Amino acid sequence: MKINKEWHLNHKMPKNANREERVKWHIEHHKNCSCRPIPEKILELITQLNGK
Ligand SMILES: [Zn+2]
């Protein structure tokens, strides 16, 4: 597990992030950092958003 500290410092999750913001954050996070996997809830949301 590697943490990309710099990315985290520059990409803080907004306090009142809505679903889409959280999804976007996790997608970007996954591309840039591997400190933790995408939560299942978020994966579900991604599937839902893509299924539109
Ligand atoms: Zn991370």
N, CA, C, O and the ligand as a Tripos MOL2 file, in Angstrom:
@<TRIPOS>MOLECULE
protein
  209   207    53     0     0
PROTEIN
NO_CHARGES

@<TRIPOS>ATOM
      1 N           0.8510   -1.2040    0.0000 N.3       1 MET1
      2 CA          0.0000    0.0000    0.0000 C.3       1 MET1
      3 C           0.8810    1.2460    0.0000 C.2       1 MET1
      4 O           1.6700    1.4830    0.9150 O.2       1 MET1
      5 N           0.7170    2.0130   -1.0390 N.am      2 LYS2
      6 CA          1.5060    3.2400   -1.1530 C.3       2 LYS2
      7 C           0.5750    4.4240   -1.0200 C.2       2 LYS2
      8 O          -0.5070    4.4420   -1.6080 O.2       2 LYS2
      9 N           0.9870    5.4060   -0.2540 N.am      3 ILE3
     10 CA          0.1660    6.6280   -0.1680 C.3       3 ILE3
     11 C           0.8610    7.7600   -0.9090 C.2       3 ILE3
     12 O           2.0520    8.0140   -0.7300 O.2       3 ILE3
     13 N           0.0950    8.4180   -1.7290 N.am      4 ASN4
     14 CA          0.5920    9.5670   -2.4700 C.3       4 ASN4
     15 C           0.2080   10.8170   -1.6680 C.2       4 ASN4
     16 O          -0.8400   11.4280   -1.8740 O.2       4 ASN4
     17 N           1.1080   11.1600   -0.7480 N.am      5 LYS5
     18 CA          0.8130   12.2490    0.1900 C.3       5 LYS5
     19 C           0.5340   13.5540   -0.5280 C.2       5 LYS5
     20 O          -0.3710   14.3110   -0.1770 O.2       5 LYS5
     21 N           1.3400   13.7860   -1.5400 N.am      6 GLU6
     22 CA          1.2140   15.0540   -2.2660 C.3       6 GLU6
     23 C          -0.1820   15.1780   -2.8920 C.2       6 GLU6
     24 O          -0.8190   16.2310   -2.8460 O.2       6 GLU6
     25 N          -0.6290   14.0620   -3.4760 N.am      7 TRP7
     26 CA         -1.9600   14.0870   -4.1020 C.3       7 TRP7
     27 C          -3.0230   14.3620   -3.0450 C.2       7 TRP7
     28 O          -3.9430   15.1490   -3.2650 O.2       7 TRP7
     29 N          -2.8880   13.7130   -1.9110 N.am      8 HIS8
     30 CA         -3.8750   13.9010   -0.8500 C.3       8 HIS8
     31 C          -3.8980   15.3400   -0.3610 C.2       8 HIS8
     32 O          -4.9640   15.8880   -0.0790 O.2       8 HIS8
     33 N          -2.7360   15.9440   -0.2630 N.am      9 LEU9
     34 CA         -2.6820   17.3330    0.2040 C.3       9 LEU9
     35 C          -3.3830   18.2570   -0.7750 C.2       9 LEU9
     36 O          -3.9930   19.2520   -0.3840 O.2       9 LEU9
     37 N          -3.2880   17.9140   -2.0610 N.am     10 ASN10
     38 CA         -3.8770   18.7770   -3.0870 C.3      10 ASN10
     39 C          -5.3080   18.4000   -3.4480 C.2      10 ASN10
     40 O          -5.9810   19.1240   -4.1820 O.2      10 ASN10
     41 N          -5.7620   17.2870   -2.9410 N.am     11 HIS11
     42 CA         -7.1100   16.8210   -3.2820 C.3      11 HIS11
     43 C          -7.8460   16.3850   -2.0230 C.2      11 HIS11
     44 O          -8.0130   15.1970   -1.7500 O.2      11 HIS11
     45 N          -8.2720   17.3730   -1.2810 N.am     12 LYS12
     46 CA         -9.0260   17.0540   -0.0740 C.3      12 LYS12
     47 C         -10.4800   16.8090   -0.4550 C.2      12 LYS12
     48 O         -11.0480   17.5190   -1.2850 O.2      12 LYS12
     49 N         -11.0610   15.8090    0.1550 N.am     13 MET13
     50 CA        -12.4820   15.5600   -0.0650 C.3      13 MET13
     51 C         -13.2870   16.7290    0.4960 C.2      13 MET13
     52 O         -13.1150   17.0810    1.6630 O.2      13 MET13
     53 N         -14.1690   17.3450   -0.3150 N.am     14 PRO14
     54 CA        -14.9620   18.4550    0.2150 C.3      14 PRO14
     55 C         -15.8180   17.9890    1.3910 C.2      14 PRO14
     56 O         -16.2840   16.8500    1.4290 O.2      14 PRO14
     57 N         -16.0120   18.8910    2.3420 N.am     15 LYS15
     58 CA        -16.7630   18.5210    3.5560 C.3      15 LYS15
     59 C         -18.1760   18.0580    3.2360 C.2      15 LYS15
     60 O         -18.6560   17.0640    3.7820 O.2      15 LYS15
     61 N         -18.8310   18.7850    2.3510 N.am     16 ASN16
     62 CA        -20.2150   18.4290    2.0310 C.3      16 ASN16
     63 C         -20.3150   17.8140    0.6430 C.2      16 ASN16
     64 O         -21.2220   18.1270   -0.1290 O.2      16 ASN16
     65 N         -19.3760   16.9420    0.3440 N.am     17 ALA17
     66 CA        -19.3440   16.3370   -0.9910 C.3      17 ALA17
     67 C         -20.6290   15.5680   -1.2570 C.2      17 ALA17
     68 O         -21.0970   14.8020   -0.4150 O.2      17 ALA17
     69 N         -21.1900   15.7840   -2.4400 N.am     18 ASN18
     70 CA        -22.3480   14.9900   -2.8170 C.3      18 ASN18
     71 C         -21.8800   13.6930   -3.4740 C.2      18 ASN18
     72 O         -20.6820   13.4400   -3.5990 O.2      18 ASN18
     73 N         -22.8400   12.8870   -3.8860 N.am     19 ARG19
     74 CA        -22.4770   11.5780   -4.4230 C.3      19 ARG19
     75 C         -21.5220   11.6840   -5.5940 C.2      19 ARG19
     76 O         -20.5200   10.9710   -5.6610 O.2      19 ARG19
     77 N         -21.8400   12.5840   -6.5210 N.am     20 GLU20
     78 CA        -20.9890   12.6860   -7.7160 C.3      20 GLU20
     79 C         -19.5910   13.1690   -7.3830 C.2      20 GLU20
     80 O         -18.6100   12.7220   -7.9780 O.2      20 GLU20
     81 N         -19.5060   14.0860   -6.4260 N.am     21 GLU21
     82 CA        -18.1800   14.5810   -6.0250 C.3      21 GLU21
     83 C         -17.3660   13.4630   -5.3770 C.2      21 GLU21
     84 O         -16.1640   13.3350   -5.6070 O.2      21 GLU21
     85 N         -18.0410   12.6690   -4.5720 N.am     22 ARG22
     86 CA        -17.3320   11.5610   -3.9300 C.3      22 ARG22
     87 C         -16.8750   10.5370   -4.9580 C.2      22 ARG22
     88 O         -15.7570   10.0270   -4.8870 O.2      22 ARG22
     89 N         -17.7540   10.2400   -5.9170 N.am     23 VAL23
     90 CA        -17.3840    9.2980   -6.9800 C.3      23 VAL23
     91 C         -16.1690    9.8180   -7.7290 C.2      23 VAL23
     92 O         -15.2010    9.0890   -7.9430 O.2      23 VAL23
     93 N         -16.2240   11.0860   -8.1280 N.am     24 LYS24
     94 CA        -15.1020   11.6900   -8.8680 C.3      24 LYS24
     95 C         -13.8220   11.6260   -8.0470 C.2      24 LYS24
     96 O         -12.7510   11.2890   -8.5520 O.2      24 LYS24
     97 N         -13.9640   11.9600   -6.7650 N.am     25 TRP25
     98 CA        -12.7850   11.9570   -5.9000 C.3      25 TRP25
     99 C         -12.1690   10.5650   -5.8650 C.2      25 TRP25
    100 O         -10.9530   10.4170   -5.9890 O.2      25 TRP25
    101 N         -12.9880    9.5710   -5.6990 N.am     26 HIS26
    102 CA        -12.4630    8.2100   -5.5890 C.3      26 HIS26
    103 C         -11.8550    7.7220   -6.8950 C.2      26 HIS26
    104 O         -10.8660    6.9890   -6.8840 O.2      26 HIS26
    105 N         -12.4380    8.1250   -8.0200 N.am     27 ILE27
    106 CA        -11.8630    7.7290   -9.3050 C.3      27 ILE27
    107 C         -10.4790    8.3530   -9.4480 C.2      27 ILE27
    108 O          -9.5130    7.6770   -9.8030 O.2      27 ILE27
    109 N         -10.3970    9.6480   -9.1670 N.am     28 GLU28
    110 CA         -9.0990   10.3210   -9.2450 C.3      28 GLU28
    111 C          -8.1200    9.7280   -8.2350 C.2      28 GLU28
    112 O          -6.9390    9.5340   -8.5240 O.2      28 GLU28
    113 N          -8.6380    9.4490   -7.0550 N.am     29 HIS29
    114 CA         -7.7950    8.8800   -6.0170 C.3      29 HIS29
    115 C          -7.2170    7.5420   -6.4660 C.2      29 HIS29
    116 O          -6.0310    7.2670   -6.2910 O.2      29 HIS29
    117 N          -8.0740    6.7320   -7.0400 N.am     30 HIS30
    118 CA         -7.6480    5.4070   -7.4820 C.3      30 HIS30
    119 C          -6.5500    5.5110   -8.5430 C.2      30 HIS30
    120 O          -5.6320    4.6910   -8.5770 O.2      30 HIS30
    121 N          -6.6520    6.5190   -9.4010 N.am     31 LYS31
    122 CA         -5.6520    6.7010  -10.4580 C.3      31 LYS31
    123 C          -4.3070    7.1480   -9.8910 C.2      31 LYS31
    124 O          -3.2510    6.8210  -10.4320 O.2      31 LYS31
    125 N          -4.3620    7.8940   -8.8010 N.am     32 ASN32
    126 CA         -3.1470    8.5490   -8.3140 C.3      32 ASN32
    127 C          -2.5680    7.9740   -7.0440 C.2      32 ASN32
    128 O          -1.4330    8.2880   -6.6830 O.2      32 ASN32
    129 N          -3.3070    7.1560   -6.3740 N.am     33 CYS33
    130 CA         -2.8780    6.7000   -5.0650 C.3      33 CYS33
    131 C          -3.4980    5.3410   -4.7820 C.2      33 CYS33
    132 O          -4.6000    5.0410   -5.2410 O.2      33 CYS33
    133 N          -2.7870    4.5330   -4.0290 N.am     34 SER34
    134 CA         -3.3400    3.2130   -3.7250 C.3      34 SER34
    135 C          -3.3240    2.9360   -2.2340 C.2      34 SER34
    136 O          -3.0910    1.8060   -1.8030 O.2      34 SER34
    137 N          -3.5760    3.9820   -1.4440 N.am     35 CYS35
    138 CA         -3.5630    3.7910    0.0050 C.3      35 CYS35
    139 C          -4.7860    3.0080    0.4680 C.2      35 CYS35
    140 O          -4.7550    2.3660    1.5170 O.2      35 CYS35
    141 N          -5.8680    3.0600   -0.3180 N.am     36 ARG36
    142 CA         -7.0330    2.2450    0.0390 C.3      36 ARG36
    143 C          -7.8640    1.9920   -1.2090 C.2      36 ARG36
    144 O          -7.8350    2.7840   -2.1510 O.2      36 ARG36
    145 N          -8.6040    0.8920   -1.2170 N.am     37 PRO37
    146 CA         -9.4110    0.5890   -2.4010 C.3      37 PRO37
    147 C         -10.6660    1.4610   -2.4540 C.2      37 PRO37
    148 O         -11.0250    2.1150   -1.4750 O.2      37 PRO37
    149 N         -11.3150    1.4590   -3.5970 N.am     38 ILE38
    150 CA        -12.5810    2.1840   -3.7280 C.3      38 ILE38
    151 C         -13.6410    1.4400   -2.9110 C.2      38 ILE38
    152 O         -13.8290    0.2370   -3.0940 O.2      38 ILE38
    153 N         -14.3250    2.1390   -2.0200 N.am     39 PRO39
    154 CA        -15.3370    1.4530   -1.2140 C.3      39 PRO39
    155 C         -16.4490    0.8740   -2.0980 C.2      39 PRO39
    156 O         -16.7550    1.4020   -3.1670 O.2      39 PRO39
    157 N         -17.0330   -0.2100   -1.6280 N.am     40 GLU40
    158 CA        -18.0640   -0.8860   -2.4060 C.3      40 GLU40
    159 C         -19.2270    0.0460   -2.7250 C.2      40 GLU40
    160 O         -19.7830    0.0070   -3.8230 O.2      40 GLU40
    161 N         -19.5900    0.8800   -1.7620 N.am     41 LYS41
    162 CA        -20.6820    1.8420   -1.9540 C.3      41 LYS41
    163 C         -20.3940    2.7540   -3.1430 C.2      41 LYS41
    164 O         -21.2820    3.0550   -3.9410 O.2      41 LYS41
    165 N         -19.1600    3.1810   -3.2460 N.am     42 ILE42
    166 CA        -18.7660    4.0800   -4.3280 C.3      42 ILE42
    167 C         -18.7810    3.3320   -5.6570 C.2      42 ILE42
    168 O         -19.1970    3.8760   -6.6800 O.2      42 ILE42
    169 N         -18.3230    2.0800   -5.6340 N.am     43 LEU43
    170 CA        -18.3570    1.2820   -6.8600 C.3      43 LEU43
    171 C         -19.7900    1.1350   -7.3560 C.2      43 LEU43
    172 O         -20.0590    1.2000   -8.5560 O.2      43 LEU43
    173 N         -20.7030    0.9360   -6.4080 N.am     44 GLU44
    174 CA        -22.1240    0.8400   -6.7700 C.3      44 GLU44
    175 C         -22.6000    2.1300   -7.4210 C.2      44 GLU44
    176 O         -23.3110    2.1110   -8.4250 O.2      44 GLU44
    177 N         -22.1970    3.2420   -6.8350 N.am     45 LEU45
    178 CA        -22.5950    4.5460   -7.3750 C.3      45 LEU45
    179 C         -22.0310    4.7480   -8.7810 C.2      45 LEU45
    180 O         -22.7120    5.2730   -9.6620 O.2      45 LEU45
    181 N         -20.7930    4.3290   -8.9800 N.am     46 ILE46
    182 CA        -20.1690    4.4730  -10.2980 C.3      46 ILE46
    183 C         -20.9730    3.6780  -11.3300 C.2      46 ILE46
    184 O         -21.2490    4.1550  -12.4300 O.2      46 ILE46
    185 N         -21.3350    2.4680  -10.9470 N.am     47 THR47
    186 CA        -22.1390    1.6310  -11.8470 C.3      47 THR47
    187 C         -23.4540    2.3140  -12.1550 C.2      47 THR47
    188 O         -23.8950    2.3460  -13.3040 O.2      47 THR47
    189 N         -24.0850    2.8660  -11.1160 N.am     48 GLN48
    190 CA        -25.3620    3.5610  -11.3210 C.3      48 GLN48
    191 C         -25.2100    4.7490  -12.2470 C.2      48 GLN48
    192 O         -26.0220    4.9550  -13.1490 O.2      48 GLN48
    193 N         -24.1570    5.5330  -12.0190 N.am     49 LEU49
    194 CA        -23.9620    6.7420  -12.8170 C.3      49 LEU49
    195 C         -23.6510    6.3860  -14.2710 C.2      49 LEU49
    196 O         -24.0690    7.0860  -15.1930 O.2      49 LEU49
    197 N         -22.9130    5.2900  -14.4640 N.am     50 ASN50
    198 CA        -22.5710    4.8790  -15.8190 C.3      50 ASN50
    199 C         -23.7500    4.2520  -16.5270 C.2      50 ASN50
    200 O         -23.8020    4.2050  -17.7560 O.2      50 ASN50
    201 N         -24.6900    3.7730  -15.7450 N.am     51 GLY51
    202 CA        -25.8220    3.0930  -16.3460 C.3      51 GLY51
    203 C         -26.9050    4.0280  -16.8410 C.2      51 GLY51
    204 O         -27.9130    3.5870  -17.3940 O.2      51 GLY51
    205 N         -26.6970    5.3300  -16.6410 N.am     52 LYS52
    206 CA        -27.6990    6.3150  -17.0460 C.3      52 LYS52
    207 C         -27.9830    6.2980  -18.5410 C.2      52 LYS52
    208 O         -28.8070    7.0760  -19.0210 O.2      52 LYS52
    209 ZN         -4.7960    7.7030   -0.9590 Zn       53 ZN53
@<TRIPOS>BOND
     1     1     2 1
     2     2     3 1
     3     3     4 2
     4     3     5 am
     5     5     6 1
     6     6     7 1
     7     7     8 2
     8     7     9 am
     9     9    10 1
    10    10    11 1
    11    11    12 2
    12    11    13 am
    13    13    14 1
    14    14    15 1
    15    15    16 2
    16    15    17 am
    17    17    18 1
    18    18    19 1
    19    19    20 2
    20    19    21 am
    21    21    22 1
    22    22    23 1
    23    23    24 2
    24    23    25 am
    25    25    26 1
    26    26    27 1
    27    27    28 2
    28    27    29 am
    29    29    30 1
    30    30    31 1
    31    31    32 2
    32    31    33 am
    33    33    34 1
    34    34    35 1
    35    35    36 2
    36    35    37 am
    37    37    38 1
    38    38    39 1
    39    39    40 2
    40    39    41 am
    41    41    42 1
    42    42    43 1
    43    43    44 2
    44    43    45 am
    45    45    46 1
    46    46    47 1
    47    47    48 2
    48    47    49 am
    49    49    50 1
    50    50    51 1
    51    51    52 2
    52    51    53 am
    53    53    54 1
    54    54    55 1
    55    55    56 2
    56    55    57 am
    57    57    58 1
    58    58    59 1
    59    59    60 2
    60    59    61 am
    61    61    62 1
    62    62    63 1
    63    63    64 2
    64    63    65 am
    65    65    66 1
    66    66    67 1
    67    67    68 2
    68    67    69 am
    69    69    70 1
    70    70    71 1
    71    71    72 2
    72    71    73 am
    73    73    74 1
    74    74    75 1
    75    75    76 2
    76    75    77 am
    77    77    78 1
    78    78    79 1
    79    79    80 2
    80    79    81 am
    81    81    82 1
    82    82    83 1
    83    83    84 2
    84    83    85 am
    85    85    86 1
    86    86    87 1
    87    87    88 2
    88    87    89 am
    89    89    90 1
    90    90    91 1
    91    91    92 2
    92    91    93 am
    93    93    94 1
    94    94    95 1
    95    95    96 2
    96    95    97 am
    97    97    98 1
    98    98    99 1
    99    99   100 2
   100    99   101 am
   101   101   102 1
   102   102   103 1
   103   103   104 2
   104   103   105 am
   105   105   106 1
   106   106   107 1
   107   107   108 2
   108   107   109 am
   109   109   110 1
   110   110   111 1
   111   111   112 2
   112   111   113 am
   113   113   114 1
   114   114   115 1
   115   115   116 2
   116   115   117 am
   117   117   118 1
   118   118   119 1
   119   119   120 2
   120   119   121 am
   121   121   122 1
   122   122   123 1
   123   123   124 2
   124   123   125 am
   125   125   126 1
   126   126   127 1
   127   127   128 2
   128   127   129 am
   129   129   130 1
   130   130   131 1
   131   131   132 2
   132   131   133 am
   133   133   134 1
   134   134   135 1
   135   135   136 2
   136   135   137 am
   137   137   138 1
   138   138   139 1
   139   139   140 2
   140   139   141 am
   141   141   142 1
   142   142   143 1
   143   143   144 2
   144   143   145 am
   145   145   146 1
   146   146   147 1
   147   147   148 2
   148   147   149 am
   149   149   150 1
   150   150   151 1
   151   151   152 2
   152   151   153 am
   153   153   154 1
   154   154   155 1
   155   155   156 2
   156   155   157 am
   157   157   158 1
   158   158   159 1
   159   159   160 2
   160   159   161 am
   161   161   162 1
   162   162   163 1
   163   163   164 2
   164   163   165 am
   165   165   166 1
   166   166   167 1
   167   167   168 2
   168   167   169 am
   169   169   170 1
   170   170   171 1
   171   171   172 2
   172   171   173 am
   173   173   174 1
   174   174   175 1
   175   175   176 2
   176   175   177 am
   177   177   178 1
   178   178   179 1
   179   179   180 2
   180   179   181 am
   181   181   182 1
   182   182   183 1
   183   183   184 2
   184   183   185 am
   185   185   186 1
   186   186   187 1
   187   187   188 2
   188   187   189 am
   189   189   190 1
   190   190   191 1
   191   191   192 2
   192   191   193 am
   193   193   194 1
   194   194   195 1
   195   195   196 2
   196   195   197 am
   197   197   198 1
   198   198   199 1
   199   199   200 2
   200   199   201 am
   201   201   202 1
   202   202   203 1
   203   203   204 2
   204   203   205 am
   205   205   206 1
   206   206   207 1
   207   207   208 2
@<TRIPOS>SUBSTRUCTURE
     1 MET1         2 RESIDUE 1 A MET
     2 LYS2         6 RESIDUE 1 A LYS
     3 ILE3        10 RESIDUE 1 A ILE
     4 ASN4        14 RESIDUE 1 A ASN
     5 LYS5        18 RESIDUE 1 A LYS
     6 GLU6        22 RESIDUE 1 A GLU
     7 TRP7        26 RESIDUE 1 A TRP
     8 HIS8        30 RESIDUE 1 A HIS
     9 LEU9        34 RESIDUE 1 A LEU
    10 ASN10       38 RESIDUE 1 A ASN
    11 HIS11       42 RESIDUE 1 A HIS
    12 LYS12       46 RESIDUE 1 A LYS
    13 MET13       50 RESIDUE 1 A MET
    14 PRO14       54 RESIDUE 1 A PRO
    15 LYS15       58 RESIDUE 1 A LYS
    16 ASN16       62 RESIDUE 1 A ASN
    17 ALA17       66 RESIDUE 1 A ALA
    18 ASN18       70 RESIDUE 1 A ASN
    19 ARG19       74 RESIDUE 1 A ARG
    20 GLU20       78 RESIDUE 1 A GLU
    21 GLU21       82 RESIDUE 1 A GLU
    22 ARG22       86 RESIDUE 1 A ARG
    23 VAL23       90 RESIDUE 1 A VAL
    24 LYS24       94 RESIDUE 1 A LYS
    25 TRP25       98 RESIDUE 1 A TRP
    26 HIS26      102 RESIDUE 1 A HIS
    27 ILE27      106 RESIDUE 1 A ILE
    28 GLU28      110 RESIDUE 1 A GLU
    29 HIS29      114 RESIDUE 1 A HIS
    30 HIS30      118 RESIDUE 1 A HIS
    31 LYS31      122 RESIDUE 1 A LYS
    32 ASN32      126 RESIDUE 1 A ASN
    33 CYS33      130 RESIDUE 1 A CYS
    34 SER34      134 RESIDUE 1 A SER
    35 CYS35      138 RESIDUE 1 A CYS
    36 ARG36      142 RESIDUE 1 A ARG
    37 PRO37      146 RESIDUE 1 A PRO
    38 ILE38      150 RESIDUE 1 A ILE
    39 PRO39      154 RESIDUE 1 A PRO
    40 GLU40      158 RESIDUE 1 A GLU
    41 LYS41      162 RESIDUE 1 A LYS
    42 ILE42      166 RESIDUE 1 A ILE
    43 LEU43      170 RESIDUE 1 A LEU
    44 GLU44      174 RESIDUE 1 A GLU
    45 LEU45      178 RESIDUE 1 A LEU
    46 ILE46      182 RESIDUE 1 A ILE
    47 THR47      186 RESIDUE 1 A THR
    48 GLN48      190 RESIDUE 1 A GLN
    49 LEU49      194 RESIDUE 1 A LEU
    50 ASN50      198 RESIDUE 1 A ASN
    51 GLY51      202 RESIDUE 1 A GLY
    52 LYS52      206 RESIDUE 1 A LYS
    53 ZN53       209 GROUP 0 **** ****
